[in-house]
Amino acid sequence: MSDDVRGLDPAPNPHASADEVQAAYADPKLANVLYHDWEAGTYDEKWSISYDERCIDYATDVFTAVAGESDRPYPTAMELGSGTGFFLLNLMQGGVIKKGSVTDLSPGMVEVALRNAEQLGLDVDGRVADAERIPYEDDSFDLVIGHAVLHHIPDVEASLREVLRVLKPGGRFVFAGEPTKVGDFYARRLGQLTWWLTTTVTKLPALSGWRRPQAELDESSRAAALEAVVDLHTFDPSDLERTALSAGAADVRAVTDEFSAALAGWPIRTFEAAVPDEKLTLKWRLFAYKLWLRLSAVDKKLLSRVLPRELFYNVMITGTKPPEPVEP
């Protein structure tokens, strides 16, 4: 782990006991550390994260959809709640960012993100950090980004005030991958139904080869229970815009994406978590990926024009730090 990683005690045992999980229910920040340290080593595989053309294109497309293409490359950027570094590292490879910093409440995630950056030859430092008390000086960054992080933070407005503090005047923030209220409702129910169907049907003797060992299923269930604790918020796009404005941001804009892609993606992802890895052949993975691409295109080119933005699963938001007033 880099010498720049600082702030919290070492990661807890990734195979936390049921008592430890139960204790985390009363403390969302402890739950976040426990859950994300638990997931750090397998997180990229679980969410099909890579650092090649596929995810570089995805990250840059998402960023462009909400922030446009001006001001590139940003000289310095920090990813808040970086996880394994998916958003920052792929944006760096896509030419959006020159130098990056990763921060996360989970020491395990910061360690993995820095290891990924080193393997990719990218200029990145890292710190363990609470999003409501970011350990950087005022006016440190040209850009602050995050992917699927705001919904884990207890006080979103306080965190956005901190983001604006560490941004340089005129600097931009971009947060993507946040669940909408409506999207989270149907995604969770589709996931729960798919898990029940898959784990029930694979109890049949003829399909036993499609069932993960019970110990793995139990661990996935415990992780899912803890995930429900760390997922603190869902967002209405308009409410999220108002929160950013209240924090002091300017030029605030929220955009949503993924409707049909989410309706298919959540059952597919849940099915993949419930069956043995050897059953997920290359042919299956290509099918799932190409289906997601096709449905995402339908969402962008057609459904986004006719459906209310509140129906889509993901919300992205951007804004800027107001420039310093010019003295007369």
C-alpha positions as CSV (number, residue, x, y, z in Angstrom):
1,M,0.0,0.0,0.0
2,S,1.3,3.5,-0.9
3,D,2.7,5.7,1.9
4,D,-0.1,8.2,0.9
5,V,-2.8,5.8,2.1
6,R,-3.7,7.1,5.5
7,G,-6.6,7.8,7.8
8,L,-8.2,4.6,9.1
9,D,-7.1,1.4,10.8
10,P,-6.3,-1.6,8.6
11,A,-9.1,-3.4,6.8
12,P,-11.3,-5.7,8.8
13,N,-11.3,-9.4,8.1
14,P,-12.9,-9.9,4.7
15,H,-14.7,-13.0,6.0
16,A,-16.5,-11.0,8.7
17,S,-18.7,-12.9,11.1
18,A,-22.5,-12.5,11.3
19,D,-22.0,-10.6,14.6
20,E,-19.7,-8.1,12.9
21,V,-22.2,-7.6,10.1
22,Q,-25.0,-7.2,12.7
23,A,-23.0,-4.5,14.5
24,A,-22.5,-2.6,11.3
25,Y,-26.2,-2.2,10.9
26,A,-26.2,0.7,13.4
27,D,-23.2,2.5,11.8
28,P,-23.4,3.2,8.0
29,K,-19.8,4.3,7.8
30,L,-18.6,1.2,9.5
31,A,-20.9,-0.8,7.3
32,N,-19.3,0.9,4.2
33,V,-15.8,0.0,5.4
34,L,-16.7,-3.6,6.2
35,Y,-18.7,-4.2,3.0
36,H,-16.2,-2.6,0.6
37,D,-13.1,-4.2,2.2
38,W,-15.0,-7.4,2.0
39,E,-15.7,-6.9,-1.7
40,A,-12.3,-5.2,-2.7
41,G,-10.5,-8.3,-4.0
42,T,-13.4,-9.5,-6.3
43,Y,-15.1,-6.2,-7.0
44,D,-13.9,-5.8,-10.6
45,E,-14.9,-9.3,-11.5
46,K,-18.3,-9.0,-9.8
47,W,-19.2,-5.8,-11.7
48,S,-17.4,-6.8,-15.0
49,I,-14.9,-3.9,-14.5
50,S,-11.9,-3.7,-16.8
51,Y,-9.3,-1.2,-17.9
52,D,-9.4,-1.8,-21.6
53,E,-11.3,-0.2,-24.5
54,R,-14.7,-1.5,-23.4
55,C,-14.7,0.4,-20.1
56,I,-12.6,3.3,-21.3
57,D,-15.3,4.0,-23.9
58,Y,-18.0,3.5,-21.3
59,A,-16.4,5.9,-18.8
60,T,-15.6,8.6,-21.3
61,D,-19.1,8.4,-22.9
62,V,-20.8,8.7,-19.4
63,F,-18.5,11.7,-18.6
64,T,-19.2,13.4,-21.9
65,A,-23.0,12.8,-21.6
66,V,-23.2,15.0,-18.5
67,A,-20.1,17.3,-18.7
68,G,-19.4,17.7,-22.4
69,E,-16.0,17.7,-24.1
70,S,-14.6,21.1,-23.1
71,D,-11.6,21.7,-20.7
72,R,-9.9,18.4,-21.5
73,P,-7.5,17.2,-20.4
74,Y,-8.0,18.2,-16.8
75,P,-4.6,18.6,-15.2
76,T,-5.6,17.2,-11.8
77,A,-8.6,15.2,-10.6
78,M,-9.7,13.3,-7.5
79,E,-12.1,10.4,-7.5
80,L,-14.3,10.4,-4.4
81,G,-15.3,6.9,-3.2
82,S,-13.1,5.5,-5.9
83,G,-13.5,1.8,-5.2
84,T,-11.0,0.0,-7.3
85,G,-10.4,3.1,-9.5
86,F,-12.8,2.2,-12.3
87,F,-13.9,5.8,-13.2
88,L,-10.7,7.7,-12.7
89,L,-8.3,5.2,-14.3
90,N,-10.4,4.7,-17.4
91,L,-10.9,8.5,-17.8
92,M,-7.1,8.9,-17.5
93,Q,-6.6,6.3,-20.2
94,G,-9.2,8.0,-22.3
95,G,-7.3,11.3,-22.2
96,V,-9.8,13.2,-20.0
97,I,-7.4,13.5,-16.9
98,K,-3.6,13.8,-16.6
99,K,-2.9,13.2,-12.9
100,G,-5.3,11.6,-10.5
101,S,-5.9,10.9,-6.8
102,V,-8.1,8.1,-5.4
103,T,-10.0,8.4,-2.1
104,D,-12.3,5.9,-0.4
105,L,-13.5,5.1,3.1
106,S,-12.4,1.5,2.6
107,P,-8.6,0.9,2.9
108,G,-9.0,-2.3,0.9
109,M,-10.5,-0.4,-2.0
110,V,-7.7,2.3,-2.0
111,E,-5.1,-0.5,-2.0
112,V,-6.6,-2.2,-5.0
113,A,-7.1,1.1,-6.9
114,L,-3.4,2.0,-6.4
115,R,-2.4,-1.4,-7.5
116,N,-4.5,-1.1,-10.6
117,A,-3.0,2.3,-11.3
118,E,0.5,1.0,-10.9
119,Q,-0.2,-1.9,-13.3
120,L,-1.5,0.6,-15.9
121,G,1.5,2.9,-15.5
122,L,-0.8,5.9,-14.4
123,D,0.3,8.8,-12.2
124,V,-2.1,8.3,-9.2
125,D,-1.8,8.8,-5.4
126,G,-4.3,7.6,-2.8
127,R,-5.7,8.4,0.6
128,V,-8.3,6.7,2.9
129,A,-10.9,9.5,3.2
130,D,-14.3,10.3,4.6
131,A,-16.3,12.0,1.9
132,E,-17.7,14.5,4.5
133,R,-14.1,15.5,5.5
134,I,-11.9,15.3,2.4
135,P,-8.2,15.3,3.5
136,Y,-7.0,17.8,0.9
137,E,-6.4,21.5,1.0
138,D,-8.7,24.1,-0.5
139,D,-8.5,24.7,-4.2
140,S,-6.5,21.5,-4.9
141,F,-8.2,20.0,-8.0
142,D,-9.4,21.0,-11.4
143,L,-12.0,18.1,-11.4
144,V,-13.6,15.9,-8.8
145,I,-15.4,12.8,-10.0
146,G,-17.3,9.8,-8.5
147,H,-19.1,6.8,-9.7
148,A,-21.8,5.1,-7.6
149,V,-20.6,6.9,-4.5
150,L,-23.2,9.6,-3.4
151,H,-25.8,7.0,-2.5
152,H,-23.3,5.7,0.2
153,I,-22.7,9.0,1.9
154,P,-24.8,9.9,4.9
155,D,-24.9,13.7,4.3
156,V,-24.7,14.3,0.5
157,E,-25.0,18.0,0.8
158,A,-22.1,18.2,3.3
159,S,-20.0,16.1,1.0
160,L,-20.7,18.3,-2.0
161,R,-19.7,21.3,0.0
162,E,-16.4,19.5,0.7
163,V,-16.1,18.8,-3.0
164,L,-16.5,22.4,-3.8
165,R,-14.0,23.4,-1.2
166,V,-11.2,21.2,-2.7
167,L,-12.0,22.3,-6.3
168,K,-10.2,25.2,-7.8
169,P,-12.5,28.2,-8.7
170,G,-14.2,27.3,-11.9
171,G,-13.4,23.6,-11.3
172,R,-16.0,20.9,-12.2
173,F,-17.5,17.9,-10.4
174,V,-19.0,14.9,-12.2
175,F,-20.9,12.2,-10.3
176,A,-22.4,9.3,-12.2
177,G,-23.9,5.9,-11.6
178,E,-26.3,6.9,-8.9
179,P,-29.6,5.1,-8.5
180,T,-32.9,6.9,-9.1
181,K,-35.8,6.3,-6.8
182,V,-37.9,4.6,-9.5
183,G,-34.9,2.7,-11.0
184,D,-33.8,1.3,-7.6
185,F,-37.4,0.1,-7.0
186,Y,-37.6,-2.0,-10.1
187,A,-33.9,-3.1,-10.1
188,R,-34.0,-4.5,-6.6
189,R,-37.2,-6.4,-7.2
190,L,-36.0,-7.8,-10.5
191,G,-32.8,-8.9,-8.7
192,Q,-34.6,-10.5,-5.8
193,L,-37.0,-12.4,-8.1
194,T,-34.1,-13.6,-10.3
195,W,-32.1,-14.8,-7.2
196,W,-35.1,-16.7,-5.8
197,L,-35.9,-18.3,-9.2
198,T,-32.3,-19.3,-9.9
199,T,-31.5,-20.7,-6.4
200,T,-34.9,-22.5,-6.3
201,V,-34.7,-24.1,-9.8
202,T,-31.0,-25.2,-9.3
203,K,-32.1,-27.3,-6.4
204,L,-33.5,-29.8,-8.9
205,P,-31.1,-32.8,-9.3
206,A,-31.0,-32.3,-13.0
207,L,-29.7,-28.7,-12.6
208,S,-27.5,-29.2,-9.6
209,G,-24.4,-28.4,-11.7
210,W,-25.8,-24.9,-12.2
211,R,-25.8,-24.2,-8.4
212,R,-23.0,-22.6,-6.5
213,P,-21.9,-24.3,-3.3
214,Q,-24.2,-23.4,-0.5
215,A,-21.4,-21.7,1.4
216,E,-20.9,-19.3,-1.5
217,L,-24.6,-18.6,-1.8
218,D,-24.8,-17.9,2.0
219,E,-21.8,-15.5,1.7
220,S,-23.5,-13.7,-1.2
221,S,-26.7,-13.4,0.8
222,R,-24.7,-11.9,3.8
223,A,-23.0,-9.5,1.4
224,A,-26.4,-8.5,-0.1
225,A,-27.8,-7.9,3.4
226,L,-24.9,-5.6,4.2
227,E,-25.2,-3.9,0.8
228,A,-28.7,-2.9,1.8
229,V,-27.2,-1.1,4.8
230,V,-24.6,0.8,2.8
231,D,-27.0,1.9,0.1
232,L,-28.4,4.9,2.0
233,H,-30.0,6.9,-0.7
234,T,-31.9,6.9,-4.0
235,F,-32.3,10.1,-5.9
236,D,-34.9,12.1,-7.8
237,P,-32.9,14.0,-10.4
238,S,-34.5,17.3,-9.6
239,D,-34.0,16.9,-5.9
240,L,-30.3,16.1,-6.5
241,E,-29.9,19.2,-8.6
242,R,-31.4,21.3,-5.7
243,T,-29.0,19.6,-3.2
244,A,-26.0,20.6,-5.4
245,L,-27.3,24.2,-5.7
246,S,-27.8,24.4,-2.0
247,A,-24.3,23.2,-1.4
248,G,-23.1,26.2,-3.4
249,A,-22.5,24.8,-6.9
250,A,-23.1,26.6,-10.1
251,D,-24.1,25.4,-13.6
252,V,-25.8,22.3,-12.1
253,R,-27.2,19.7,-14.5
254,A,-28.5,16.2,-14.0
255,V,-28.9,13.6,-16.8
256,T,-30.3,10.1,-16.6
257,D,-29.6,6.9,-18.5
258,E,-30.4,3.1,-18.7
259,F,-34.0,2.0,-18.7
260,S,-34.3,-1.1,-20.9
261,A,-30.6,-1.8,-20.3
262,A,-31.3,-1.9,-16.5
263,L,-34.4,-4.0,-16.9
264,A,-32.3,-6.7,-18.6
265,G,-29.0,-6.0,-16.8
266,W,-30.1,-6.6,-13.2
267,P,-31.6,-10.1,-13.8
268,I,-28.5,-11.0,-15.9
269,R,-26.1,-9.8,-13.2
270,T,-28.0,-11.6,-10.4
271,F,-28.1,-14.8,-12.5
272,E,-24.4,-14.6,-12.9
273,A,-23.9,-14.2,-9.2
274,A,-26.0,-17.3,-8.5
275,V,-24.4,-19.9,-10.9
276,P,-20.8,-21.3,-11.0
277,D,-18.3,-19.3,-12.9
278,E,-17.6,-22.2,-15.3
279,K,-21.1,-22.0,-16.6
280,L,-20.6,-18.4,-17.7
281,T,-18.9,-19.1,-21.0
282,L,-17.3,-16.6,-23.4
283,K,-20.4,-17.0,-25.6
284,W,-22.7,-16.1,-22.7
285,R,-20.6,-13.1,-21.7
286,L,-20.5,-11.8,-25.2
287,F,-24.3,-12.2,-25.5
288,A,-24.8,-10.3,-22.2
289,Y,-22.5,-7.5,-23.2
290,K,-23.9,-7.1,-26.7
291,L,-27.4,-7.1,-25.4
292,W,-26.5,-4.3,-22.9
293,L,-24.9,-2.3,-25.7
294,R,-28.0,-2.6,-27.9
295,L,-30.4,-1.7,-25.2
296,S,-28.3,1.2,-24.0
297,A,-28.4,2.5,-27.6
298,V,-32.2,2.2,-27.6
299,D,-32.3,4.1,-24.3
300,K,-30.1,6.9,-25.6
301,K,-31.5,7.3,-29.1
302,L,-35.2,6.6,-28.4
303,L,-36.5,6.2,-24.9
304,S,-34.6,9.2,-23.5
305,R,-36.6,11.4,-25.9
306,V,-40.1,10.0,-24.9
307,L,-39.8,8.9,-21.2
308,P,-39.5,11.1,-18.1
309,R,-35.9,11.2,-16.8
310,E,-37.1,9.9,-13.4
311,L,-37.8,6.4,-14.9
312,F,-34.2,5.7,-15.9
313,Y,-32.0,3.8,-13.5
314,N,-28.9,6.0,-13.4
315,V,-28.6,9.7,-12.6
316,M,-25.5,11.7,-13.4
317,I,-24.9,15.2,-12.1
318,T,-22.3,17.9,-12.8
319,G,-21.7,21.4,-11.6
320,T,-18.9,23.9,-11.1
321,K,-17.3,25.9,-8.3
322,P,-18.2,29.6,-8.8
323,P,-15.2,31.7,-9.8
324,E,-13.7,34.0,-7.2
325,P,-15.3,37.5,-7.4
326,V,-13.2,40.1,-9.2
327,E,-12.3,43.0,-6.9
328,P,-13.2,46.4,-8.3
